[in-house]
């Protein structure tokens, strides 16, 4: 995911970034901090008239569904995650919600759609399907395909089955 983020204009377009990460995902927290550290180092080497890289923060949410979790108990854990996502999205509405793969995307997308339903500014939703999905979409992908503003797949074979998807090569 951070390969996608490195091409963004952090000075003007995205001066504030929020990383939504599940509370059990310490690897992604470390990657987000390392990525932001690289941005800061890049800025230190830039000419002085360039704007500084501004703030980022990491917000944690409960995981929507654990690997191997029963589908019977999944609605309860998704609802718990949604209850945490909703105030995050309402308090600081993002311009873009860029998500990839895991089921935790679903409560965030639901929160964004609910925000839009009530007439508030809603972000554009960009979903990047998992690299591992070569022939068919993941369960999360099937749920979000009709809801995302842009739906990106990483394998060209998926375009034939999902005509509203975009293929941009290997991204993540």
FISE-718615 format. One record per residue: residue number from 1; y, x, z of N, C-alpha, C, O in turn. Coordinates in steps of 0.001 Angstrom, whole numbers. Atoms other than C-alpha are relative to their C-alpha. Layout:
BEGIN
+-----+---------+---------+---------+---------+---------+---------+---------+---------+---------+---------+---------+---------+
! num !     n.y !     n.x !     n.z !    ca.y !    ca.x !    ca.z !     c.y !     c.x !     c.z !     o.y !     o.x !     o.z !
+-----+---------+---------+---------+---------+---------+---------+---------+---------+---------+---------+---------+---------+
! NUM !       Y !       X !       Z !       Y !       X !       Z !       Y !       X !       Z !       Y !       X !       Z !
...
+-----+---------+---------+---------+---------+---------+---------+---------+---------+---------+---------+---------+---------+
# end
This chain:
BEGIN
+-----+---------+---------+---------+---------+---------+---------+---------+---------+---------+---------+---------+---------+
! num !     n.y !     n.x !     n.z !    ca.y !    ca.x !    ca.z !     c.y !     c.x !     c.z !     o.y !     o.x !     o.z !
+-----+---------+---------+---------+---------+---------+---------+---------+---------+---------+---------+---------+---------+
!   1 !   -1192 !     822 !       0 !       0 !       0 !       0 !    1259 !     869 !       0 !    2261 !     511 !    -620 !
!   2 !   -1190 !    -846 !     -87 !    2401 !    2835 !     769 !     328 !     654 !   -1342 !    1469 !    1058 !   -1568 !
!   3 !    -289 !    -483 !    1358 !    2027 !    4079 !   -2825 !     948 !    -965 !    -707 !    1800 !    -535 !   -1484 !
!   4 !    -908 !     991 !     585 !    3747 !     847 !   -3862 !    1399 !     115 !     591 !    2396 !     -15 !    -118 !
!   5 !   -1286 !       8 !    -700 !    6492 !    1192 !   -1297 !     883 !    1193 !    -324 !    2103 !    1113 !    -183 !
!   6 !    -826 !   -1196 !     185 !    7616 !    4667 !   -2231 !     995 !    -125 !   -1155 !    1923 !     677 !   -1256 !
!   7 !    -904 !     162 !    1143 !    9333 !    3388 !   -5396 !    1176 !    -935 !     297 !    2015 !   -1154 !    -577 !
!   8 !   -1066 !     954 !    -321 !   11651 !     964 !   -3605 !    1319 !     706 !     305 !    1334 !    1864 !     722 !
!   9 !   -1337 !    -505 !    -303 !   15393 !    1475 !   -3206 !     318 !    -354 !    1454 !     716 !   -1477 !    1762 !
!  10 !    -171 !     258 !   -1430 !   15701 !    1832 !     551 !    1461 !     -24 !     418 !    1805 !    -654 !    1418 !
!  11 !   -1409 !     -70 !    -390 !   19425 !    2544 !     620 !     700 !   -1342 !    -147 !    1422 !   -1770 !     753 !
!  12 !    -771 !    1204 !     289 !   20686 !    -664 !    -941 !    -824 !   -1279 !      52 !    -383 !   -2285 !     607 !
!  13 !     774 !    1231 !     136 !   17916 !   -3136 !   -1590 !    -810 !    -329 !    1249 !    -865 !   -1486 !    1664 !
!  14 !     870 !     238 !   -1159 !   15612 !   -2703 !    1414 !     354 !     932 !    1158 !    -468 !    1757 !    1557 !
!  15 !    -381 !    -898 !   -1085 !   17564 !    -995 !    4204 !    -732 !    -293 !    1312 !    -796 !     565 !    2192 !
!  16 !     766 !     342 !   -1199 !   15522 !   -2823 !    6846 !   -1401 !    -407 !    -423 !   -1584 !   -1222 !   -1327 !
!  17 !    1389 !     299 !     321 !   11766 !   -2954 !    6762 !    -743 !    -378 !    1269 !    -547 !     216 !    2329 !
!  18 !     854 !     406 !   -1111 !    9318 !   -4733 !    9010 !   -1432 !      95 !    -488 !   -1793 !    -481 !   -1514 !
!  19 !    1419 !    -108 !     310 !    5666 !   -3805 !    8949 !    -746 !    -933 !     947 !    -688 !    -761 !    2165 !
!  20 !     822 !     912 !    -796 !    3409 !   -6622 !   10141 !   -1426 !     529 !     -48 !   -2038 !     592 !   -1115 !
!  21 !    1306 !    -652 !     -77 !     158 !   -5067 !   11317 !    -791 !    -650 !    1125 !    -226 !   -1012 !    2157 !
!  22 !     810 !     594 !   -1065 !   -2745 !   -6460 !   13309 !     -46 !     936 !    1205 !      22 !    2158 !    1069 !
!  23 !     -61 !    -767 !   -1243 !   -2845 !   -5351 !   16923 !   -1163 !     970 !     188 !   -1107 !    1824 !    1073 !
!  24 !    1131 !    -920 !    -102 !   -6181 !   -3571 !   16409 !      47 !    1106 !   -1051 !    -817 !    1982 !   -1050 !
!  25 !     -57 !    -927 !    1138 !   -5102 !   -1555 !   13333 !     907 !    1193 !     297 !    2051 !    1248 !    -153 !
!  26 !    -788 !   -1181 !    -361 !   -3933 !    1761 !   14748 !     216 !     926 !   -1199 !    1207 !    1654 !   -1246 !
!  27 !    -142 !    -845 !    1190 !   -4483 !    3511 !   11402 !    1236 !    -387 !    -802 !    1997 !     484 !   -1224 !
!  28 !   -1170 !     443 !     771 !   -1871 !    1389 !    9615 !    1302 !     273 !     741 !    2322 !     562 !     114 !
!  29 !   -1196 !    -338 !    -784 !     604 !    1914 !   12453 !     355 !    1466 !    -236 !    1515 !    1800 !    -473 !
!  30 !    -240 !   -1431 !     228 !     192 !    5680 !   12055 !     489 !     256 !   -1425 !    1376 !    1083 !   -1635 !
!  31 !    -425 !    -175 !    1394 !     534 !    5409 !    8260 !    1438 !    -475 !    -211 !    2201 !     168 !    -932 !
!  32 !   -1375 !     501 !     133 !    3718 !    3322 !    8534 !     985 !     996 !     603 !    2029 !    1272 !      12 !
!  33 !    -890 !    -980 !    -636 !    5271 !    5832 !   10929 !     106 !    1272 !    -839 !    1189 !    1840 !    -981 !
!  34 !     -20 !   -1193 !     849 !    4267 !    8742 !    8686 !     825 !    -251 !   -1262 !    1592 !     613 !   -1687 !
!  35 !    -758 !     355 !    1200 !    5693 !    6969 !    5632 !    1493 !      -6 !     285 !    2279 !     546 !    -485 !
!  36 !   -1414 !      41 !    -369 !    8989 !    6306 !    7377 !     521 !    1400 !     334 !    1682 !    1713 !      70 !
!  37 !    -388 !   -1388 !    -254 !    9042 !    9927 !    8542 !     262 !     753 !   -1293 !    1194 !    1554 !   -1372 !
!  38 !    -219 !    -623 !    1311 !    8698 !   11047 !    4919 !    1322 !    -468 !    -606 !    2051 !     329 !   -1195 !
!  39 !   -1282 !     508 !     507 !   11610 !    8790 !    3947 !    1167 !     700 !     688 !    2144 !    1080 !      43 !
!  40 !   -1067 !    -648 !    -764 !   13732 !   10302 !    6691 !     162 !    1455 !    -435 !    1286 !    1935 !    -582 !
!  41 !     -68 !   -1394 !     458 !   12848 !   13855 !    5591 !     618 !      96 !   -1385 !    1389 !    1017 !   -1657 !
!  42 !    -579 !      25 !    1346 !   13719 !   12993 !    1987 !    1504 !    -181 !      87 !    2253 !     464 !    -647 !
!  43 !   -1424 !     261 !    -154 !   17089 !   11684 !    3114 !     746 !    1222 !     533 !    1890 !    1466 !     150 !
!  44 !    -658 !   -1189 !    -554 !   17859 !   14851 !    5071 !     272 !    1036 !   -1085 !    1223 !    1812 !    -989 !
!  45 !    -155 !    -973 !    1084 !   17441 !   16865 !    1865 !     936 !    -509 !   -1095 !    1282 !     243 !   -2006 !
!  46 !    -857 !     597 !    1027 !   19643 !   14502 !    -182 !    1455 !     410 !     220 !    1817 !     869 !    1304 !
!  47 !   -1431 !    -302 !    -165 !   23366 !   15047 !    -830 !     620 !    -833 !    1122 !     173 !   -1953 !    1373 !
!  48 !    -588 !     693 !   -1153 !   25590 !   14045 !    2120 !     605 !   -1364 !    -301 !     662 !   -2209 !     592 !
!  49 !    -616 !    1293 !     297 !   27264 !   11144 !     299 !   -1026 !   -1122 !    -106 !    -650 !   -2291 !    -192 !
!  50 !    1037 !    1020 !      96 !   23924 !    9334 !     101 !    -101 !    -748 !    1324 !      29 !    -155 !    2394 !
!  51 !     143 !     813 !   -1211 !   23451 !    6491 !    2554 !   -1254 !     400 !     767 !   -2244 !     794 !     151 !
!  52 !    1194 !    -339 !    -774 !   21017 !    7141 !    5400 !   -1073 !   -1080 !    -121 !    -779 !   -2254 !    -350 !
!  53 !    1088 !     973 !     -56 !   17619 !    5515 !    5492 !     154 !    -737 !    1313 !     265 !    -115 !    2370 !
!  54 !    -255 !     742 !   -1224 !   18037 !    2733 !    7969 !   -1290 !    -437 !     666 !   -2355 !     139 !     441 !
!  55 !    1008 !     358 !    -978 !   15854 !     938 !   10414 !   -1274 !    -596 !    -581 !   -1287 !   -1232 !   -1635 !
!  56 !    1264 !     679 !     237 !   12270 !     -97 !   10328 !    -566 !    -331 !    1367 !    -187 !     258 !    2379 !
!  57 !     722 !     266 !   -1241 !   10080 !   -1638 !   12941 !   -1387 !    -516 !    -339 !   -1656 !    -981 !   -1447 !
!  58 !    1385 !     440 !     150 !    6454 !   -2497 !   13431 !    -216 !   -1171 !     942 !      35 !   -1068 !    2143 !
!  59 !     341 !    1186 !    -792 !    5435 !   -5953 !   14621 !   -1512 !    -182 !     -76 !   -2101 !    -121 !   -1156 !
!  60 !    1445 !     203 !       5 !    1863 !   -6557 !   15682 !    -325 !   -1470 !     224 !     371 !   -2189 !     940 !
!  61 !     493 !    1374 !    -120 !     -32 !   -9812 !   15390 !   -1499 !      58 !     253 !   -2146 !    1044 !    -100 !
!  62 !    1449 !      23 !    -182 !   -3540 !  -10818 !   16430 !    -699 !     -72 !   -1362 !    -159 !    -612 !   -2327 !
!  63 !     781 !      31 !    1235 !   -6189 !  -10383 !   13784 !    -439 !   -1437 !    -284 !    -837 !   -2155 !     633 !
!  64 !     384 !    1369 !     372 !   -6944 !  -13608 !   11871 !   -1496 !    -235 !     114 !   -1947 !   -1281 !     582 !
!  65 !    1453 !     151 !     -17 !  -10642 !  -13011 !   11569 !    -626 !    1377 !     114 !    -309 !    2281 !    -659 !
!  66 !     704 !   -1263 !    -165 !  -12851 !  -10220 !   12806 !   -1156 !      75 !    -992 !   -1700 !    -949 !   -1402 !
!  67 !    1139 !    -184 !     892 !  -15509 !   -8758 !   10546 !   -1237 !    -573 !     681 !   -1540 !    -236 !    1826 !
!  68 !    1205 !     610 !    -550 !  -18656 !  -10803 !   11067 !     256 !   -1210 !     884 !    -690 !   -1803 !    1403 !
!  69 !    -325 !    1156 !    -836 !  -16821 !  -13544 !   12968 !    -518 !   -1274 !    -655 !    -467 !   -1416 !   -1877 !
!  70 !     494 !    1283 !     490 !  -18317 !  -17001 !   12615 !    1126 !    -783 !    -663 !    2261 !    -786 !    -186 !
!  71 !    -990 !     832 !     684 !  -16533 !  -19282 !   10158 !     384 !   -1209 !     860 !    1446 !   -1799 !     662 !
!  72 !    -292 !    1133 !    -886 !  -16706 !  -21987 !   12842 !    1187 !     319 !     914 !    2012 !    -552 !    1191 !
!  73 !   -1080 !    -382 !    -915 !  -14357 !  -20050 !   15134 !    1241 !     532 !    -726 !    2283 !     734 !    -103 !
!  74 !   -1115 !    -570 !     762 !  -12108 !  -18725 !   12353 !    1270 !    -851 !      35 !    2349 !    -283 !     205 !
!  75 !   -1254 !     771 !     -51 !   -9645 !  -21678 !   12290 !     799 !     221 !    1289 !    2029 !     253 !    1255 !
!  76 !    -708 !    -212 !   -1271 !   -8816 !  -21094 !   15964 !     722 !    1343 !      12 !    1856 !    1428 !     482 !
!  77 !    -659 !   -1308 !      -6 !   -8076 !  -17392 !   15472 !    1110 !      73 !   -1049 !    2114 !     753 !    -842 !
!  78 !   -1069 !      52 !    1007 !   -6073 !  -18066 !   12293 !    1209 !    -739 !     576 !    2348 !    -320 !     369 !
!  79 !   -1093 !     752 !    -621 !   -4012 !  -20645 !   14204 !     730 !     853 !    1041 !    1957 !     808 !    1134 !
!  80 !    -610 !    -898 !    -995 !   -3419 !  -18129 !   17010 !     906 !    1024 !    -695 !    2012 !    1302 !    -231 !
!  81 !    -806 !    -958 !     755 !   -2184 !  -15595 !   14453 !    1226 !    -681 !    -599 !    2321 !    -119 !    -584 !
!  82 !   -1109 !     758 !     586 !     -31 !  -18242 !   12742 !    1094 !    -252 !    1036 !    2281 !    -141 !     730 !
!  83 !    -986 !     253 !   -1062 !    1647 !  -19086 !   16068 !     823 !    1249 !     310 !    1971 !    1142 !     742 !
!  84 !    -744 !   -1257 !    -191 !    2649 !  -15424 !   16357 !     864 !     315 !   -1234 !    1973 !     832 !   -1098 !
!  85 !    -715 !    -306 !    1248 !    3720 !  -15113 !   12676 !    1241 !    -865 !    -184 !    2278 !    -377 !    -632 !
!  86 !   -1085 !     938 !     267 !    5946 !  -18182 !   12565 !    1339 !     440 !     601 !    2335 !     472 !    -122 !
!  87 !   -1301 !    -440 !    -526 !    8651 !  -16962 !   14986 !     473 !    1321 !    -611 !    1677 !    1549 !    -731 !
!  88 !    -400 !   -1259 !     631 !    8595 !  -13518 !   13360 !     703 !    -257 !   -1330 !    1723 !     361 !   -1634 !
!  89 !    -571 !     314 !    1313 !    9314 !  -15005 !    9934 !    1299 !    -791 !     148 !    2235 !    -581 !    -624 !
!  90 !   -1209 !     817 !    -176 !   11897 !  -17508 !   11225 !    1163 !     804 !     564 !    2307 !     618 !     150 !
!  91 !   -1072 !    -784 !    -616 !   13843 !  -15023 !   13351 !     614 !    1001 !    -970 !    1831 !    1178 !   -1009 !
!  92 !    -449 !   -1014 !     959 !   14060 !  -12364 !   10650 !    -641 !    -274 !   -1348 !   -1599 !     403 !   -1722 !
!  93 !     651 !     345 !    1264 !   13274 !  -13957 !    7303 !      44 !    1172 !    -982 !    1118 !    1679 !   -1306 !
!  94 !      15 !   -1120 !     945 !   12140 !  -11243 !    4909 !     479 !    -438 !   -1382 !     427 !   -1620 !   -1723 !
!  95 !    -341 !     268 !    1396 !   13420 !  -10993 !    1349 !   -1273 !     -81 !    -837 !   -1402 !    -905 !   -1742 !
!  96 !    1286 !     -57 !     701 !    9928 !  -10131 !     148 !   -1096 !     137 !    1040 !    -965 !     890 !    2005 !
!  97 !    1203 !    -193 !    -795 !    6553 !  -10533 !    1776 !   -1016 !     625 !    -943 !   -1549 !     -46 !   -1827 !
!  98 !     955 !    -734 !     824 !    4318 !   -7895 !     200 !   -1267 !     145 !     813 !   -1271 !     796 !    1858 !
!  99 !    1234 !     -47 !    -774 !     745 !   -8304 !    1315 !   -1175 !     373 !    -891 !   -1160 !     159 !   -2103 !
! 100 !    1192 !    -384 !     746 !   -2633 !   -6984 !     314 !   -1254 !    -269 !     810 !   -1356 !      88 !    1984 !
! 101 !    1362 !      99 !    -474 !   -6189 !   -7984 !     942 !    -323 !    -817 !    1224 !    -809 !   -1939 !    1079 !
! 102 !     618 !     626 !   -1164 !   -6892 !   -8934 !    4522 !     478 !   -1421 !     292 !    1555 !   -1841 !    -131 !
! 103 !    -272 !    1393 !    -318 !   -6984 !  -12471 !    5870 !    1239 !    -230 !     836 !    1726 !   -1359 !     903 !
! 104 !   -1209 !     168 !    -794 !   -4010 !  -11844 !    8137 !    1192 !    -355 !    -881 !    2209 !    -832 !    -379 !
! 105 !   -1068 !     421 !     930 !   -1863 !  -12394 !    5024 !     174 !   -1513 !      23 !    1290 !   -2012 !    -123 !
! 106 !     -37 !    1462 !     122 !   -2735 !  -16093 !    5105 !     970 !    -634 !     999 !    1798 !   -1442 !     577 !
! 107 !    -967 !     610 !    -922 !    -848 !  -17021 !    8323 !    1449 !     362 !    -322 !    2346 !    -457 !    -120 !
! 108 !   -1364 !    -370 !     385 !    2205 !  -15083 !    7122 !     472 !    -815 !   -1191 !    1611 !   -1281 !   -1211 !
! 109 !    -369 !     813 !    1164 !    2187 !  -16887 !    3780 !     222 !   -1447 !     435 !    1160 !   -2095 !     -31 !
! 110 !    -185 !    1364 !    -509 !    1740 !  -20211 !    5615 !    1353 !    -127 !     704 !    2056 !   -1123 !     528 !
! 111 !   -1288 !      28 !    -705 !    4741 !  -19365 !    7814 !    1159 !      10 !    -991 !    2154 !    -686 !    -788 !
! 112 !   -1062 !     -46 !    1020 !    6843 !  -18533 !    4744 !     116 !   -1328 !    -736 !    1222 !   -1786 !   -1023 !
! 113 !     -21 !    1292 !     696 !    5855 !  -21767 !    3008 !     588 !   -1079 !     906 !    1345 !   -1932 !     442 !
! 114 !    -563 !     964 !    -941 !    6666 !  -23779 !    6138 !    1515 !     185 !     121 !    2263 !    -789 !     202 !
! 115 !   -1430 !    -294 !     -29 !   10047 !  -22062 !    6299 !     693 !    -628 !   -1207 !    1744 !   -1255 !   -1074 !
! 116 !    -561 !     569 !    1234 !   10708 !  -23086 !    2694 !     -14 !   -1527 !      49 !     932 !   -2174 !    -400 !
! 117 !     132 !    1450 !    -106 !    9495 !  -26632 !    3392 !    1151 !    -606 !     798 !    1640 !   -1688 !     471 !
! 118 !   -1086 !     494 !    -843 !   12163 !  -27032 !    6080 !    1382 !     402 !    -512 !    2380 !     227 !     186 !
! 119 !   -1280 !    -273 !     638 !   14881 !  -25826 !    3730 !     638 !    1331 !     341 !    1788 !    1578 !     -23 !
! 120 !    -537 !   -1315 !    -315 !   15332 !  -22322 !    5074 !    -319 !     966 !   -1135 !   -1183 !     709 !   -1973 !
! 121 !     249 !   -1030 !    1010 !   15473 !  -19228 !    2926 !   -1410 !     551 !     190 !   -1789 !     966 !    1285 !
! 122 !    1370 !    -498 !     -56 !   11944 !  -18183 !    2114 !    -119 !    1239 !    -881 !     543 !    1335 !   -1915 !
! 123 !     143 !   -1213 !     804 !   10851 !  -14798 !     831 !    -842 !    -238 !   -1252 !   -1601 !   -1203 !   -1344 !
! 124 !     931 !     -36 !    1125 !    9234 !  -14105 !   -2486 !   -1291 !     594 !     541 !   -1270 !    1564 !    1298 !
! 125 !    1303 !    -450 !    -487 !    5538 !  -13640 !   -1845 !    -700 !     749 !   -1124 !    -944 !     201 !   -2199 !
! 126 !     730 !    -828 !     958 !    3794 !  -10810 !   -3661 !   -1311 !     392 !     665 !   -1325 !    1017 !    1726 !
! 127 !    1321 !    -306 !    -537 !      68 !  -10488 !   -3095 !    -689 !     988 !    -931 !    -750 !     764 !   -2140 !
! 128 !     755 !    -989 !     761 !   -1890 !   -7434 !   -4239 !   -1455 !    -114 !     438 !   -1794 !     168 !    1587 !
! 129 !    1421 !     180 !    -304 !   -5622 !   -8146 !   -4428 !    -652 !    1353 !     280 !    -218 !    2387 !    -227 !
! 130 !     716 !   -1198 !    -401 !   -8010 !   -5626 !   -2953 !    -554 !     759 !   -1205 !   -1017 !     159 !   -2175 !
! 131 !     569 !    -884 !    1017 !   -9079 !   -2672 !   -5096 !   -1490 !    -263 !    -181 !   -2026 !     -94 !   -1276 !
! 132 !    1448 !     221 !      37 !  -12681 !   -3568 !   -4244 !    -394 !   -1237 !    -801 !   -1562 !   -1385 !   -1161 !
! 133 !     304 !    1246 !     714 !  -12448 !   -6927 !   -6041 !      94 !     236 !   -1505 !    1175 !     184 !   -2091 !
! 134 !      74 !    -364 !    1415 !  -13582 !   -6068 !   -9571 !    -273 !   -1213 !    -881 !     319 !   -1342 !   -1952 !
! 135 !     430 !    1139 !     827 !  -15168 !   -9306 !  -10845 !     549 !   -1345 !     469 !     703 !   -2264 !    -335 !
! 136 !    -486 !    1275 !    -531 !  -13841 !  -12045 !   -8566 !     999 !     276 !    1119 !    1078 !    1389 !    1639 !
! 137 !    -984 !    -144 !   -1067 !  -11102 !  -12651 !   -6020 !    -663 !     -86 !    1370 !   -1714 !    -706 !    1530 !
! 138 !     434 !     130 !   -1387 !  -11578 !  -12244 !   -2294 !     305 !   -1420 !     471 !    1002 !   -2168 !    -216 !
! 139 !    -295 !    1320 !    -552 !  -11494 !  -15351 !    -111 !    1511 !    -151 !     208 !    2092 !   -1187 !    -117 !
! 140 !   -1453 !      23 !    -183 !   -7910 !  -14485 !     821 !     704 !    -141 !   -1344 !    1666 !    -899 !   -1468 !
! 141 !    -587 !      88 !    1336 !   -7091 !  -13993 !   -2851 !     -99 !   -1393 !    -589 !     849 !   -1880 !   -1205 !
! 142 !     166 !    1368 !     516 !   -8505 !  -17402 !   -3769 !     945 !    -971 !     712 !    1468 !   -1898 !      94 !
! 143 !    -931 !     863 !    -737 !   -6416 !  -19023 !   -1031 !    1448 !     211 !    -447 !    2210 !    -747 !    -572 !
! 144 !   -1401 !    -315 !     269 !   -3197 !  -17249 !   -1983 !     376 !     -23 !   -1478 !    1563 !     -12 !   -1804 !
! 145 !    -285 !       0 !    1442 !   -3513 !  -17304 !   -5801 !     991 !   -1096 !    -399 !    1939 !    -808 !   -1129 !
! 146 !    -971 !    1026 !     405 !   -1734 !  -20667 !   -6155 !    1315 !      42 !     794 !    2273 !    -637 !     424 !
! 147 !   -1175 !       7 !    -879 !     816 !  -19859 !   -3419 !     947 !    1176 !    -214 !    2142 !    1072 !      59 !
! 148 !    -819 !   -1207 !     150 !    2058 !  -16376 !   -4262 !     929 !    -116 !   -1204 !     565 !    -684 !   -2233 !
! 149 !    -929 !     -50 !    1128 !    5114 !  -15897 !   -6450 !    -495 !     975 !   -1061 !    -345 !     743 !   -2261 !
! 150 !     616 !    -970 !     912 !    3420 !  -12872 !   -7963 !   -1330 !     385 !     601 !   -1435 !     660 !    1796 !
! 151 !    1365 !    -291 !    -429 !    -286 !  -12181 !   -7771 !    -493 !    1154 !    -860 !    -635 !    1011 !   -2075 !
! 152 !     326 !   -1214 !     737 !   -1363 !   -8681 !   -8748 !   -1453 !     383 !     255 !   -1899 !     446 !    1401 !
! 153 !    1379 !    -471 !     -90 !   -4929 !   -7573 !   -9491 !     -50 !    1445 !    -482 !     845 !    1907 !   -1190 !
! 154 !      99 !   -1415 !     336 !   -6127 !   -4011 !   -9918 !   -1078 !     302 !   -1032 !   -1345 !    1466 !   -1332 !
! 155 !    1021 !    -171 !    1032 !   -8838 !   -4573 !  -12519 !     281 !    -975 !   -1140 !     514 !   -2158 !    -889 !
! 156 !    -377 !     850 !    1144 !   -8197 !   -5924 !  -16054 !    -929 !   -1188 !    -228 !    -489 !   -2203 !    -769 !
! 157 !     936 !    1113 !     212 !  -11331 !   -8133 !  -16101 !     431 !   -1272 !     726 !      74 !   -2372 !     304 !
! 158 !    -409 !    1175 !    -775 !   -9742 !  -10447 !  -13530 !    1069 !    -836 !    -702 !    1231 !   -2016 !    -392 !
! 159 !   -1057 !     729 !     714 !   -6896 !  -11422 !  -15874 !    -578 !   -1155 !    -808 !      36 !   -2219 !    -892 !
! 160 !     612 !    1064 !     810 !   -9250 !  -13446 !  -18083 !    -311 !   -1232 !     850 !    -158 !   -2361 !     385 !
! 161 !     366 !    1118 !    -878 !  -10357 !  -15584 !  -15129 !    1193 !    -580 !     748 !    1175 !   -1745 !    1147 !
! 162 !   -1166 !     423 !    -781 !   -6972 !  -15783 !  -13412 !    1264 !     290 !    -815 !    1900 !    1326 !    -620 !
! 163 !   -1070 !    -279 !     961 !   -4273 !  -16115 !  -16095 !    1391 !     203 !     605 !    2254 !     792 !     -46 !
! 164 !   -1321 !    -201 !    -612 !   -1324 !  -16174 !  -13675 !      85 !    1318 !     765 !    1132 !    1671 !    1305 !
! 165 !       9 !   -1301 !    -666 !   -2364 !  -12838 !  -12210 !     624 !    1049 !    -923 !     678 !     878 !   -2141 !
! 166 !    -560 !   -1123 !     752 !    -719 !   -9595 !  -13280 !    -867 !    1220 !     248 !   -1309 !    1466 !    1370 !
! 167 !     738 !   -1257 !    -121 !   -2561 !   -6364 !  -13960 !     981 !    1146 !    -180 !    1671 !    1223 !   -1196 !
! 168 !    -909 !   -1148 !      53 !    -609 !   -3191 !  -13221 !    -740 !    1319 !     205 !    -120 !    2340 !     499 !
! 169 !     780 !   -1204 !    -241 !   -3441 !    -686 !  -12928 !    -361 !     117 !    1472 !    -173 !    -816 !    2252 !
! 170 !     394 !    -249 !   -1390 !   -4712 !     834 !   -9708 !    1269 !     271 !     812 !    2013 !    1208 !     527 !
! 171 !   -1233 !     -92 !    -782 !   -1980 !     375 !   -7115 !    -215 !     441 !    1434 !     618 !    1154 !    1994 !
! 172 !     211 !    -260 !   -1425 !   -3492 !     671 !   -3665 !   -1177 !     935 !     179 !   -1523 !    1282 !    1308 !
+-----+---------+---------+---------+---------+---------+---------+---------+---------+---------+---------+---------+---------+
# end
